[in-house]
Amino acid sequence: MVNNSFMRKKAFTLLEVIVGVILLTLVMLSVTNISVASRKYLYHSRARLAAANLGRMFLDPLQMEVRQDATDFNLPNCLNSGGTTHCPSPATVDTTINRITYLTTYMMNTVAGLPLRRVKITVHWTDV
């Protein structure tokens, strides 16, 4: 007498193989999607950090060299002639870091009615 239950458990059916392949494909696609999304997030975070450091690069000299009673600025693209400083408004500087080009724009103006000056720095870049 042949045991039929033993013969049926010996191999997978075609339906079981197809369901297994589909499940494996779904798992692999989700892992790949998570990997791609995390890589984009990391890339964008590094670009934001570089942009913040570029903005700080323009602000640090001001903090050390400009006082409220002084009238001179020592920023890039500023022309100092005869004690007066002329900075084109807005002034732009291109910087490339890790194959990303950052366009830094800074604008200087005075606060109306007060002996204060304001500097606004904007850093633009394009995500790849």
All heavy atoms as an XYZ file, in Angstrom:
1001
protein
N       0.822     -1.154      0.000
C       0.000      0.000      0.000
C       0.895      1.256      0.000
O       1.846      1.323      0.747
C      -0.870     -0.022      1.234
C      -1.824      1.061      1.177
S      -3.361      0.788      1.947
C      -3.317      0.730      3.551
N       0.542      2.251     -0.858
C       1.326      3.478     -1.021
C       0.687      4.577     -0.197
O      -0.526      4.775     -0.230
C       1.383      3.877     -2.512
C       2.151      5.153     -2.685
C       1.964      2.761     -3.336
N       1.520      5.273      0.525
C       1.046      6.383      1.362
C       0.921      7.623      0.483
O       1.909      8.221      0.076
C       2.015      6.607      2.511
C       1.490      7.607      3.512
O       0.444      8.221      3.294
N       2.202      7.750      4.600
N      -0.287      8.060      0.162
C      -0.530      9.206     -0.712
C      -0.204     10.535     -0.047
O       0.170     11.479     -0.719
C      -1.978      9.221     -1.192
C      -2.236      8.109     -2.183
O      -1.297      7.635     -2.818
N      -3.490      7.693     -2.289
N      -0.327     10.639      1.245
C      -0.040     11.905      1.921
C       1.443     12.236      1.843
O       1.832     13.392      1.740
C      -0.506     11.871      3.365
O       0.240     10.929      4.094
N       2.297     11.219      1.837
C       3.733     11.442      1.712
C       4.072     11.952      0.320
O       4.897     12.819      0.147
C       4.497     10.156      2.031
C       5.982     10.305      1.864
C       6.708     11.051      2.759
C       6.637      9.723      0.791
C       8.067     11.199      2.597
C       7.992      9.868      0.629
C       8.721     10.609      1.546
N       3.433     11.455     -0.697
C       3.704     11.838     -2.075
C       3.245     13.270     -2.345
O       3.865     13.973     -3.112
C       2.994     10.888     -3.035
C       3.455      9.453     -2.917
S       5.099      9.240     -3.488
C       4.778      8.949     -5.201
N       2.201     13.705     -1.727
C       1.699     15.063     -1.954
C       2.572     16.111     -1.278
O       2.634     17.232     -1.718
C       0.261     15.176     -1.448
C      -0.723     14.546     -2.413
C      -2.125     14.803     -1.969
N      -2.472     13.687     -1.078
C      -3.411     13.709     -0.183
N      -4.113     14.798      0.001
N      -3.679     12.660      0.560
N       3.287     15.814     -0.224
C       4.092     16.786      0.514
C       5.497     16.913     -0.056
O       6.277     17.714      0.415
C       4.198     16.363      1.984
C       2.897     16.262      2.705
C       2.404     17.622      3.050
C       1.124     17.472      3.849
N       0.545     18.701      4.212
N       5.838     16.164     -1.080
C       7.199     16.113     -1.571
C       7.605     17.377     -2.343
O       8.757     17.782     -2.292
C       7.374     14.892     -2.459
C       8.787     14.531     -2.701
C       8.851     13.197     -3.381
C      10.277     12.720     -3.424
N      10.421     11.475     -4.090
N       6.735     18.048     -3.042
C       7.081     19.197     -3.877
C       6.048     20.301     -3.721
O       4.932     20.070     -3.259
C       7.158     18.764     -5.328
N       6.473     21.518     -4.151
C       5.566     22.665     -4.143
C       4.696     22.630     -5.389
O       5.128     22.212     -6.465
C       6.345     23.981     -4.123
C       7.097     24.222     -2.858
C       8.481     24.179     -2.845
C       6.419     24.503     -1.688
C       9.174     24.413     -1.692
C       7.119     24.749     -0.526
C       8.507     24.701     -0.514
N       3.504     23.143     -5.256
C       2.640     23.257     -6.424
C       2.978     24.545     -7.161
O       3.660     25.429     -6.636
C       1.163     23.284     -6.015
O       0.923     24.456     -5.237
C       0.779     22.049     -5.230
N       2.544     24.654     -8.368
C       2.806     25.840     -9.181
C       2.198     27.084     -8.525
O       2.811     28.157     -8.528
C       2.243     25.643    -10.583
C       2.444     26.796    -11.567
C       3.922     27.062    -11.761
C       1.771     26.490    -12.884
N       1.058     26.965     -7.933
C       0.403     28.095     -7.263
C       1.235     28.581     -6.076
O       1.395     29.798     -5.876
C      -0.996     27.694     -6.812
C      -1.826     28.792     -6.156
C      -2.034     29.943     -7.132
C      -3.152     28.238     -5.681
N       1.790     27.672     -5.307
C       2.632     28.070     -4.170
C       3.894     28.786     -4.630
O       4.325     29.772     -4.028
C       3.005     26.833     -3.345
C       1.850     26.229     -2.580
C       2.220     24.917     -1.939
O       3.130     24.212     -2.438
O       1.570     24.591     -0.918
N       4.481     28.344     -5.717
C       5.680     28.994     -6.257
C       5.349     30.403     -6.744
O       6.087     31.363     -6.480
C       6.285     28.139     -7.394
C       7.390     28.907     -8.108
C       6.805     26.826     -6.850
N       4.232     30.561     -7.438
C       3.846     31.891     -7.943
C       3.572     32.839     -6.785
O       4.019     33.992     -6.798
C       2.622     31.766     -8.884
C       3.035     31.067    -10.176
C       2.033     33.136     -9.186
C       1.890     30.750    -11.105
N       2.853     32.392     -5.773
C       2.574     33.250     -4.614
C       3.874     33.621     -3.903
O       4.078     34.773     -3.504
C       1.581     32.540     -3.656
C       1.493     33.278     -2.326
C       0.216     32.430     -4.300
N       4.795     32.691     -3.777
C       6.087     32.975     -3.144
C       6.895     33.993     -3.917
O       7.501     34.904     -3.339
N       6.918     33.868     -5.228
C       7.647     34.824     -6.068
C       7.027     36.212     -5.969
O       7.730     37.225     -5.891
C       7.703     34.318     -7.526
C       8.192     35.409     -8.469
C       8.582     33.088     -7.630
N       5.710     36.286     -5.964
C       5.028     37.582     -5.846
C       5.340     38.229     -4.501
O       5.645     39.427     -4.438
C       3.507     37.414     -6.067
C       3.224     37.101     -7.526
C       2.755     38.674     -5.636
C       1.781     36.752     -7.813
N       5.295     37.469     -3.432
C       5.610     38.021     -2.108
C       7.062     38.479     -2.032
O       7.353     39.559     -1.496
C       5.319     36.989     -1.021
C       3.848     36.714     -0.733
C       3.706     35.589      0.286
C       3.163     37.971     -0.240
N       7.983     37.703     -2.558
C       9.391     38.082     -2.573
C       9.610     39.357     -3.384
O      10.357     40.246     -2.985
C      10.236     36.941     -3.128
C      11.742     37.183     -3.155
C      12.266     37.340     -1.738
C      12.439     36.045     -3.865
N       8.924     39.486     -4.513
C       9.030     40.685     -5.346
C       8.514     41.917     -4.605
O       9.145     42.979     -4.645
C       8.247     40.492     -6.660
O       8.750     39.341     -7.327
C       8.369     41.708     -7.553
N       7.385     41.790     -3.917
C       6.850     42.923     -3.158
C       7.797     43.353     -2.045
O       8.001     44.556     -1.821
C       5.473     42.577     -2.595
C       4.340     42.439     -3.615
C       3.070     41.962     -2.925
C       4.120     43.759     -4.316
N       8.378     42.407     -1.352
C       9.325     42.733     -0.277
C      10.556     43.429     -0.850
O      11.025     44.440     -0.309
C       9.704     41.459      0.510
C      10.885     41.713      1.416
C       8.518     40.957      1.311
N      11.093     42.928     -1.951
C      12.275     43.536     -2.560
C      11.993     44.938     -3.084
O      12.819     45.833     -2.961
C      12.810     42.643     -3.689
C      13.360     41.317     -3.199
S      14.683     41.507     -1.989
C      15.966     42.140     -3.021
N      10.816     45.155     -3.663
C      10.450     46.494     -4.138
C      10.327     47.482     -2.985
O      10.742     48.640     -3.097
C       9.152     46.443     -4.937
C       9.260     45.871     -6.348
C       7.873     45.762     -6.975
C      10.175     46.718     -7.202
N       9.751     47.060     -1.889
C       9.616     47.965     -0.747
C      10.978     48.302     -0.137
O      11.229     49.445      0.236
C       8.674     47.378      0.301
O       9.220     46.194      0.840
N      11.875     47.340     -0.057
C      13.222     47.599      0.461
C      13.968     48.559     -0.467
O      14.644     49.487     -0.011
C      13.994     46.276      0.658
C      15.468     46.524      0.902
C      13.396     45.474      1.792
N      13.839     48.375     -1.770
C      14.479     49.262     -2.737
C      13.906     50.675     -2.638
O      14.660     51.657     -2.680
C      14.290     48.715     -4.162
O      14.810     47.395     -4.213
C      14.985     49.579     -5.179
N      12.608     50.792     -2.485
C      11.968     52.100     -2.366
C      12.448     52.832     -1.114
O      12.720     54.032     -1.150
C      10.453     51.937     -2.346
C       9.740     53.254     -2.475
O      10.311     54.227     -2.955
N       8.501     53.292     -2.034
N      12.557     52.128     -0.016
C      13.052     52.736      1.221
C      14.495     53.186      1.050
O      14.880     54.268      1.502
C      12.905     51.751      2.400
C      11.436     51.577      2.741
C      13.681     52.218      3.616
C      11.155     50.468      3.738
N      15.305     52.390      0.381
C      16.703     52.744      0.156
C      16.836     54.002     -0.702
O      17.628     54.888     -0.398
C      17.423     51.573     -0.506
O      18.733     51.917     -0.840
N      16.059     54.094     -1.762
C      16.109     55.263     -2.647
C      15.627     56.511     -1.905
O      16.237     57.582     -2.003
C      15.277     55.015     -3.923
C      15.076     56.289     -4.719
C      15.940     53.946     -4.769
N      14.563     56.395     -1.142
C      14.039     57.548     -0.401
C      15.038     58.024      0.650
O      15.229     59.237      0.827
C      12.708     57.181      0.259
N      15.690     57.109      1.336
C      16.659     57.524      2.350
C      17.880     58.163      1.711
O      18.449     59.111      2.260
C      17.067     56.333      3.215
O      17.746     55.366      2.456
N      18.276     57.712      0.533
C      19.413     58.322     -0.157
C      19.082     59.750     -0.588
O      19.896     60.660     -0.451
C      19.795     57.485     -1.369
C      20.954     58.104     -2.143
C      21.495     57.134     -3.102
N      22.305     56.225     -2.291
C      23.158     55.366     -2.771
N      23.306     55.247     -4.052
N      23.854     54.595     -1.986
N      17.865     59.976     -1.094
C      17.446     61.333     -1.476
C      17.394     62.249     -0.259
O      17.799     63.408     -0.320
C      16.084     61.299     -2.163
C      16.124     60.791     -3.571
C      14.742     60.823     -4.200
C      14.752     60.262     -5.599
N      13.415     60.284     -6.200
N      16.889     61.742      0.847
C      16.810     62.543      2.070
C      18.204     62.908      2.559
O      18.452     64.042      2.965
C      16.042     61.781      3.147
C      15.925     62.542      4.440
C      15.032     63.595      4.560
C      16.718     62.224      5.530
C      14.918     64.310      5.730
C      16.627     62.942      6.708
C      15.725     63.974      6.800
O      15.643     64.681      7.963
N      19.135     61.954      2.527
C      20.504     62.218      2.948
C      21.153     63.253      2.039
O      21.830     64.172      2.519
C      21.304     60.913      2.941
C      22.765     61.018      3.338
C      22.883     61.467      4.793
C      23.451     59.684      3.138
N      20.949     63.149      0.739
C      21.498     64.100     -0.213
C      20.964     65.510      0.057
O      21.710     66.477      0.081
C      21.143     63.646     -1.629
C      21.616     64.564     -2.716
C      22.922     64.510     -3.175
C      20.759     65.495     -3.292
C      23.356     65.350     -4.171
C      21.184     66.333     -4.294
C      22.488     66.253     -4.731
O      22.907     67.100     -5.712
N      19.651     65.608      0.266
C      19.041     66.913      0.530
C      19.534     67.486      1.866
O      19.774     68.692      1.975
C      17.520     66.793      0.522
C      16.822     68.098      0.684
N      16.795     69.053     -0.303
C      16.150     68.622      1.734
C      16.128     70.105      0.118
N      15.723     69.868      1.341
N      19.705     66.658      2.864
C      20.194     67.127      4.163
C      21.614     67.655      4.062
O      21.950     68.679      4.670
C      20.135     66.005      5.192
O      18.813     65.623      5.433
N      22.448     66.979      3.293
C      23.823     67.465      3.101
C      23.833     68.795      2.356
O      24.630     69.677      2.668
C      24.640     66.435      2.343
C      25.031     65.261      3.185
C      25.894     64.300      2.418
N      26.248     63.175      3.251
C      26.859     62.109      2.806
N      27.191     62.011      1.533
N      27.151     61.117      3.623
N      22.950     68.942      1.368
C      22.879     70.203      0.624
C      22.403     71.339      1.529
O      22.926     72.454      1.470
C      21.946     70.052     -0.577
N      21.431     71.068      2.403
C      20.967     72.099      3.343
C      22.065     72.488      4.320
O      22.211     73.669      4.665
C      19.751     71.590      4.114
C      18.496     71.627      3.304
C      17.290     71.155      4.059
N      17.330     71.464      5.480
C      16.428     71.078      6.338
N      15.412     70.366      5.944
N      16.515     71.399      7.605
N      22.853     71.535      4.785
C      23.951     71.829      5.702
C      25.012     72.687      5.011
O      25.515     73.645      5.602
C      24.562     70.527      6.216
C      25.711     70.674      7.195
C      25.229     71.373      8.469
C      26.288     69.310      7.525
N      25.338     72.358      3.770
C      26.309     73.164      3.025
C      25.782     74.582      2.809
O      26.534     75.557      2.923
C      26.628     72.499      1.691
N      24.499     74.724      2.512
C      23.910     76.054      2.325
C      23.940     76.853      3.621
O      24.229     78.060      3.612
C      22.477     75.928      1.815
N      23.665     76.212      4.736
C      23.725     76.904      6.026
C      25.143     77.357      6.327
O      25.371     78.472      6.836
C      23.215     76.002      7.138
N      26.127     76.537      6.001
C      27.520     76.922      6.225
C      27.942     78.061      5.310
O      28.743     78.914      5.700
C      28.437     75.718      6.055
C      28.349     74.773      7.227
O      28.049     75.188      8.350
N      28.595     73.501      6.992
N      27.425     78.090      4.073
C      27.723     79.217      3.186
C      27.139     80.505      3.738
O      27.770     81.562      3.693
C      27.168     78.951      1.787
C      27.965     78.001      0.916
C      27.213     77.705     -0.373
C      29.321     78.579      0.619
N      25.917     80.444      4.246
C      25.323     81.636      4.865
C      26.131     82.098      6.056
O      26.351     83.305      6.249
N      26.604     81.165      6.848
C      27.431     81.515      8.012
C      28.755     82.124      7.572
O      29.296     83.008      8.223
C      27.681     80.275      8.853
C      28.366     80.598     10.148
C      28.581     79.399     11.005
N      27.386     78.575     11.009
C      27.347     77.343     11.466
N      28.429     76.805     11.958
N      26.241     76.651     11.446
N      29.281     81.658      6.427
C      30.539     82.191      5.915
C      30.421     83.686      5.625
O      31.367     84.437      5.798
C      30.941     81.445      4.646
C      32.253     81.901      4.051
S      32.638     81.044      2.521
C      31.479     81.816      1.402
N      29.247     84.141      5.201
C      29.054     85.559      4.935
C      28.750     86.343      6.207
O      29.059     87.521      6.301
C      27.933     85.769      3.923
C      28.351     85.450      2.530
C      28.065     84.218      1.978
C      29.047     86.368      1.780
C      28.457     83.909      0.703
C      29.452     86.070      0.501
C      29.162     84.839     -0.044
N      28.125     85.716      7.187
C      27.771     86.430      8.414
C      28.918     86.534      9.414
O      28.994     87.511     10.158
C      26.583     85.749      9.089
C      25.238     85.998      8.442
C      24.152     85.215      9.153
C      24.894     87.473      8.432
N      29.801     85.551      9.460
C      30.883     85.574     10.444
C      31.793     86.796     10.330
O      32.132     87.403     11.343
C      31.699     84.284     10.378
C      31.006     83.133     11.077
O      30.046     83.397     11.838
O      31.416     81.970     10.863
N      32.223     87.202      9.138
C      33.045     88.420      9.073
C      32.307     89.657      9.583
O      32.905     90.540     10.192
C      33.384     88.566      7.594
C      33.223     87.223      7.026
C      32.146     86.562      7.823
N      30.997     89.713      9.343
C      30.237     90.865      9.841
C      30.230     90.913     11.357
O      30.367     91.971     11.959
C      28.799     90.800      9.337
C      28.583     91.149      7.885
C      27.132     90.950      7.527
C      29.007     92.559      7.611
N      30.084     89.774     11.975
C      30.025     89.725     13.427
C      31.332     90.203     14.043
O      31.338     90.861     15.067
C      29.722     88.299     13.880
C      29.490     88.160     15.353
C      29.120     86.737     15.716
O      29.315     85.809     14.944
N      28.590     86.563     16.897
N      32.444     89.890     13.410
C      33.739     90.250     13.964
C      34.184     91.666     13.588
O      34.889     92.311     14.348
C      34.798     89.251     13.494
C      34.529     87.822     13.941
S      34.451     87.641     15.719
C      36.138     87.941     16.160
N      33.789     92.150     12.418
C      34.376     93.391     11.915
C      33.444     94.592     11.899
O      33.907     95.717     11.794
C      34.897     93.155     10.497
C      36.015     92.138     10.458
C      36.477     91.853      9.048
O      36.183     92.663      8.160
O      37.135     90.829      8.852
N      32.154     94.393     11.941
C      31.227     95.517     11.833
C      30.673     95.835     13.214
O      30.142     94.969     13.904
C      30.079     95.199     10.849
C      29.068     96.309     10.829
C      30.646     94.967      9.471
N      30.799     97.080     13.574
C      30.221     97.547     14.830
C      29.118     98.530     14.492
O      29.003     99.017     13.382
C      31.293     98.249     15.661
C      32.444     97.384     16.016
C      33.412     98.122     16.914
N      33.387     99.558     16.686
C      34.456    100.323     16.611
N      35.643     99.799     16.742
N      34.360    101.606     16.433
N      28.300     98.845     15.467
C      27.188     99.767     15.220
C      27.673    101.174     14.880
O      27.014    101.903     14.169
C      26.275     99.811     16.443
C      25.495     98.546     16.649
C      24.586     98.234     15.473
O      24.009     99.115     14.887
N      24.487     96.960     15.133
N      28.855    101.577     15.378
C      29.329    102.930     15.098
C      30.257    102.980     13.886
O      30.741    104.038     13.529
C      30.043    103.503     16.317
C      31.247    102.659     16.720
O      31.352    101.517     16.232
O      32.055    103.130     17.528
N      30.514    101.861     13.237
C      31.374    101.838     12.059
C      30.513    101.823     10.803
O      29.366    101.420     10.830
C      32.279    100.605     12.096
N      31.100    102.258      9.692
C      30.336    102.311      8.449
C      30.912    101.431      7.359
O      30.454    101.479      6.239
C      30.289    103.754      7.914
O      31.631    104.202      7.684
C      29.563    104.664      8.870
N      31.930    100.646      7.666
C      32.542     99.860      6.599
C      32.128     98.396      6.682
O      31.989     97.829      7.736
C      34.069     99.978      6.637
C      34.637     99.536      7.973
O      33.881     99.560      8.966
O      35.820     99.180      8.034
N      31.882     97.804      5.505
C      31.562     96.389      5.375
C      32.732     95.715      4.669
O      33.313     96.289      3.760
C      30.304     96.183      4.524
C      29.047     96.562      5.221
C      28.447     97.786      4.986
C      28.442     95.696      6.112
C      27.284     98.137      5.622
C      27.275     96.032      6.746
C      26.688     97.260      6.505
N      33.057     94.531      5.049
C      34.118     93.782      4.373
C      33.567     92.483      3.809
O      34.059     91.413      4.105
C      35.265     93.489      5.342
C      36.010     94.742      5.726
O      36.225     95.601      4.894
N      36.389     94.856      6.974
N      32.521     92.582      3.028
C      31.949     91.411      2.377
C      32.495     91.291      0.963
O      32.910     92.280      0.375
C      30.420     91.524      2.309
C      29.673     91.273      3.602
C      28.199     91.504      3.386
C      29.912     89.880      4.113
N      32.500     90.096      0.389
C      32.901     89.962     -1.012
C      32.009     90.815     -1.913
O      30.856     91.032     -1.614
C      32.700     88.469     -1.298
C      32.672     87.816      0.032
C      32.157     88.832      1.000
N      32.569     91.283     -2.995
C      31.884     92.102     -4.002
C      31.543     93.505     -3.501
O      30.789     94.210     -4.139
C      30.603     91.439     -4.519
C      30.907     90.207     -5.322
O      32.051     89.967     -5.673
N      29.899     89.432     -5.602
N      32.046     93.921     -2.352
C      31.822     95.285     -1.866
C      33.032     96.132     -2.238
O      34.171     95.698     -2.096
C      31.635     95.313     -0.356
S      30.117     94.538      0.188
N      32.782     97.337     -2.695
C      33.850     98.257     -3.082
C      34.011     99.308     -1.990
O      33.071    100.006     -1.652
C      33.512     98.934     -4.412
C      33.175     97.991     -5.565
C      32.689     98.798     -6.759
C      34.397     97.173     -5.925
N      35.198     99.422     -1.433
C      35.463    100.405     -0.389
C      36.359    101.480     -0.983
O      37.508    101.232     -1.302
C      36.139     99.735      0.808
C      36.146    100.645      2.013
O      35.823    101.819      1.921
N      36.528    100.100      3.143
N      35.811    102.681     -1.155
C      36.594    103.767     -1.740
C      36.354    105.039     -0.956
O      35.233    105.488     -0.803
C      36.216    103.967     -3.204
O      34.852    104.274     -3.301
N      37.420    105.590     -0.438
C      37.338    106.865      0.265
C      36.487    106.813      1.521
O      35.827    107.787      1.853
N      36.480    105.733      2.227
C      35.744    105.644      3.476
C      34.282    105.285      3.310
O      33.591    105.074      4.290
N      33.795    105.230      2.089
C      32.407    104.814      1.871
C      32.403    103.442      1.201
O      33.239    103.158      0.348
C      31.653    105.814      0.981
O      32.310    105.872     -0.276
C      31.611    107.185      1.624
N      31.489    102.631      1.603
C      31.407    101.280      1.068
C      30.173    101.167      0.204
O      29.089    101.548      0.620
C      31.338    100.243      2.209
O      32.499    100.411      3.014
C      31.310     98.836      1.671
N      30.368    100.665     -0.995
C      29.240    100.443     -1.897
C      29.127     98.953     -2.163
O      30.046     98.340     -2.691
C      29.444    101.186     -3.217
C      28.417    100.825     -4.242
N      27.101    101.200     -4.119
C      28.518    100.110     -5.374
C      26.432    100.722     -5.157
N      27.269    100.063     -5.928
N      28.021     98.362     -1.779
C      27.757     96.959     -2.067
C      26.570     96.894     -3.010
O      25.507     97.401     -2.687
C      27.431     96.182     -0.795
S      28.818     96.095      0.328
N      26.765     96.311     -4.192
C      25.624     96.193     -5.085
C      24.515     95.414     -4.409
O      24.772     94.460     -3.693
C      26.179     95.438     -6.283
C      27.543     94.997     -5.922
C      27.953     95.667     -4.681
N      23.316     95.844     -4.604
C      22.209     95.217     -3.909
C      21.221     94.678     -4.924
O      20.653     95.451     -5.678
C      21.528     96.237     -3.014
O      20.507     95.640     -2.285
N      20.972     93.435     -5.007
C      21.640     92.356     -4.283
C      22.928     91.923     -4.967
O      23.068     92.059     -6.167
C      20.622     91.224     -4.319
C      19.873     91.438     -5.584
C      19.848     92.943     -5.788
N      23.873     91.418     -4.199
C      25.123     90.878     -4.715
C      25.010     89.359     -4.700
O      24.404     88.791     -3.806
C      26.286     91.336     -3.855
N      25.590     88.704     -5.703
C      25.492     87.248     -5.779
C      26.877     86.637     -5.896
O      27.782     87.231     -6.482
C      24.651     86.798     -6.992
O      25.263     87.303     -8.171
C      23.237     87.289     -6.898
N      27.014     85.443     -5.330
C      28.252     84.678     -5.397
C      27.887     83.233     -5.698
O      27.008     82.668     -5.044
C      29.034     84.763     -4.063
C      30.267     83.893     -4.108
C      29.396     86.192     -3.738
N      28.546     82.645     -6.699
C      28.349     81.226     -7.020
C      29.437     80.412     -6.341
O      30.612     80.762     -6.406
C      28.432     80.979     -8.524
C      27.220     81.497     -9.258
O      26.180     81.699     -8.605
O      27.302     81.684    -10.482
N      29.049     79.329     -5.702
C      29.987     78.415     -5.062
C      29.576     76.994     -5.411
O      28.403     76.664     -5.339
C      29.965     78.590     -3.531
O      30.150     79.968     -3.219
C      31.038     77.771     -2.871
N      30.554     76.165     -5.781
C      30.267     74.764     -6.092
C      30.892     73.877     -5.033
O      32.088     73.948     -4.781
C      30.812     74.381     -7.480
O      30.232     75.254     -8.450
C      30.470     72.948     -7.817
N      30.056     73.033     -4.411
C      30.493     72.093     -3.395
C      29.879     70.740     -3.740
O      28.661     70.636     -3.888
C      30.049     72.522     -1.984
C      30.618     73.895     -1.643
C      30.462     71.488     -0.939
C      30.078     74.463     -0.358
N      30.711     69.716     -3.864
C      30.243     68.361     -4.175
C      29.330     68.323     -5.398
O      28.256     67.739     -5.370
C      29.532     67.729     -2.981
C      30.447     67.487     -1.817
O      31.645     67.304     -1.999
N      29.900     67.492     -0.619
N      29.746     68.987     -6.466
C      29.026     69.036     -7.743
C      27.661     69.707     -7.644
O      26.825     69.545     -8.514
C      28.889     67.632     -8.340
C      30.205     66.986     -8.658
C      30.017     65.646     -9.312
N      29.036     64.855     -8.626
C      29.255     63.653     -8.111
N      30.429     63.125     -8.211
N      28.300     62.983     -7.515
N      27.406     70.457     -6.577
C      26.180     71.236     -6.442
C      26.574     72.706     -6.475
O      27.453     73.127     -5.729
C      25.437     70.921     -5.140
C      25.081     69.448     -5.059
C      24.189     71.779     -5.014
C      24.499     69.041     -3.727
N      25.927     73.487     -7.330
C      26.213     74.920     -7.409
C      25.215     75.668     -6.547
O      24.006     75.553     -6.731
C      26.139     75.410     -8.862
O      27.090     74.675     -9.636
C      26.457     76.890     -8.946
N      25.744     76.430     -5.587
C      24.938     77.229     -4.678
C      25.034     78.682     -5.115
O      26.116     79.199     -5.354
C      25.447     77.105     -3.240
C      25.351     75.716     -2.682
C      26.389     74.810     -2.825
C      24.213     75.306     -2.012
C      26.297     73.532     -2.320
C      24.113     74.030     -1.498
C      25.157     73.152     -1.659
O      25.055     71.888     -1.151
N      23.900     79.329     -5.238
C      23.851     80.746     -5.578
C      23.506     81.509     -4.309
O      22.388     81.403     -3.797
C      22.800     81.007     -6.664
C      22.613     82.452     -7.074
C      23.882     82.992     -7.713
C      21.458     82.573     -8.024
N      24.495     82.230     -3.782
C      24.312     82.978     -2.546
C      24.053     84.442     -2.891
O      24.838     85.068     -3.579
C      25.565     82.863     -1.657
O      25.864     81.480     -1.465
C      25.337     83.526     -0.319
N      22.941     84.948     -2.430
C      22.580     86.339     -2.662
C      22.496     87.040     -1.320
O      21.894     86.527     -0.385
C      21.205     86.424     -3.356
O      21.247     85.654     -4.547
C      20.848     87.850     -3.692
N      23.153     88.185     -1.226
C      23.017     88.956     -0.002
C      22.670     90.399     -0.334
O      23.068     90.932     -1.348
C      24.270     88.876      0.878
C      25.552     89.287      0.224
C      25.995     90.594      0.270
C      26.329     88.348     -0.431
C      27.171     90.962     -0.322
C      27.512     88.705     -1.018
C      27.931     90.015     -0.967
O      29.097     90.374     -1.563
N      21.859     90.970      0.510
C      21.376     92.325      0.317
C      21.574     93.092      1.620
O      21.226     92.594      2.692
C      19.892     92.285     -0.059
C      19.299     93.648     -0.343
S      17.532     93.544     -0.719
C      17.533     92.352     -2.032
N      22.154     94.267      1.521
C      22.371     95.096      2.703
C      21.551     96.364      2.586
O      21.479     96.961      1.518
C      23.847     95.455      2.833
C      24.711     94.278      3.193
S      26.393     94.756      3.449
C      27.051     94.446      1.827
N      20.927     96.751      3.676
C      20.205     98.017      3.710
C      20.187     98.530      5.144
O      20.599     97.855      6.073
C      18.795     97.872      3.138
C      18.004     96.788      3.845
O      18.343     96.368      4.940
N      16.944     96.331      3.216
N      19.717     99.752      5.296
C      19.639    100.347      6.631
C      18.202    100.268      7.120
O      17.255    100.192      6.340
C      20.087    101.827      6.605
O      19.263    102.528      5.685
C      21.539    101.945      6.199
N      18.073    100.269      8.424
C      16.751    100.254      9.037
C      16.279    101.698      9.141
O      16.999    102.568      9.648
C      16.811     99.589     10.432
C      15.445     99.618     11.095
C      17.322     98.171     10.311
N      15.074    101.970      8.642
C      14.560    103.337      8.592
C      14.450    103.924      9.998
O      13.876    103.329     10.901
C      13.200    103.354      7.914
N      15.040    105.101     10.163
C      14.928    105.820     11.420
C      15.864    105.336     12.507
O      15.885    105.908     13.593
N      16.640    104.325     12.249
C      17.560    103.785     13.252
C      18.965    103.691     12.668
O      19.135    103.482     11.473
C      17.109    102.389     13.714
C      15.771    102.313     14.427
C      15.396    100.865     14.672
C      15.824    103.065     15.753
N      19.968    103.800     13.497
C      21.341    103.677     12.991
C      21.770    102.200     12.891
O      22.834    101.814     13.358
C      22.162    104.423     14.037
C      21.404    104.239     15.296
C      19.949    104.235     14.894
N      20.927    101.383     12.305
C      21.203     99.960     12.175
C      21.273     99.565     10.713
O      20.654    100.196      9.864
C      20.097     99.139     12.859
C      19.861     99.367     14.336
C      18.669     98.556     14.809
C      21.098     99.015     15.135
N      22.000     98.514     10.440
C      22.069     97.956      9.102
C      21.562     96.521      9.146
O      21.749     95.820     10.125
C      23.492     97.991      8.584
C      23.946     99.400      8.293
C      25.408     99.398      8.161
N      25.959     98.991      9.467
C      26.953     99.600     10.070
N      27.508    100.620      9.510
N      27.399     99.200     11.219
N      20.937     96.104      8.058
C      20.371     94.754      7.970
C      21.000     94.043      6.776
O      21.134     94.611      5.702
C      18.869     94.847      7.782
C      18.184     93.495      7.727
C      16.701     93.643      7.567
N      16.190     94.403      8.704
C      15.028     95.033      8.715
N      14.251     95.021      7.667
N      14.635     95.694      9.766
N      21.382     92.778      6.981
C      21.927     91.948      5.914
C      21.015     90.736      5.774
O      20.747     90.037      6.746
C      23.366     91.485      6.219
C      23.876     90.574      5.121
C      24.286     92.669      6.410
N      20.528     90.502      4.563
C      19.693     89.335      4.290
C      20.445     88.439      3.325
O      20.829     88.856      2.240
C      18.358     89.757      3.685
C      17.458     88.589      3.384
C      16.142     89.044      2.784
C      15.269     87.849      2.472
N      14.038     88.271      1.824
N      20.662     87.188      3.742
C      21.390     86.218      2.925
C      20.439     85.107      2.503
O      19.724     84.551      3.331
C      22.572     85.632      3.708
C      23.545     86.740      4.084
C      23.264     84.547      2.909
C      24.671     86.301      4.965
N      20.435     84.802      1.203
C      19.616     83.728      0.654
C      20.511     82.796     -0.145
O      21.288     83.271     -0.973
C      18.513     84.277     -0.254
O      17.797     85.301      0.444
C      17.543     83.195     -0.673
N      20.398     81.493      0.105
C      21.194     80.506     -0.621
C      20.235     79.600     -1.396
O      19.340     79.008     -0.814
C      22.070     79.669      0.327
C      22.915     78.681     -0.450
C      22.942     80.577      1.192
N      20.438     79.515     -2.731
C      19.607     78.679     -3.596
C      20.475     77.579     -4.206
O      21.630     77.803     -4.519
C      19.002     79.490     -4.755
C      18.024     80.521     -4.298
N      16.734     80.216     -3.984
C      18.162     81.861     -4.135
C      16.116     81.335     -3.636
N      16.958     82.342     -3.707
N      19.875     76.407     -4.382
C      20.508     75.323     -5.108
C      19.421     74.450     -5.693
O      18.290     74.529     -5.319
C      21.449     74.510     -4.205
C      20.751     73.628     -3.225
C      20.434     72.315     -3.389
C      20.259     74.003     -1.930
N      19.788     71.843     -2.266
C      19.667     72.858     -1.357
C      20.266     75.169     -1.182
C      19.099     72.868     -0.097
C      19.693     75.169      0.065
C      19.120     74.025      0.600
N      19.808     73.605     -6.640
C      18.854     72.718     -7.284
C      19.184     71.283     -6.909
O      20.314     70.832     -7.108
C      18.930     72.866     -8.820
O      18.689     74.234     -9.146
C      17.899     72.001     -9.504
N      18.192     70.575     -6.364
C      18.377     69.163     -6.045
C      18.409     68.360     -7.331
O      17.668     68.639     -8.269
C      17.244     68.642     -5.164
C      17.362     69.124     -3.731
O      18.500     69.418     -3.314
O      16.344     69.199     -3.035
N      19.257     67.369     -7.325
C      19.384     66.507     -8.506
C      18.477     65.315     -8.370
O      18.231     64.813     -7.342
C      20.838     66.045     -8.685
C      20.963     65.193     -9.919
C      21.755     67.237     -8.778
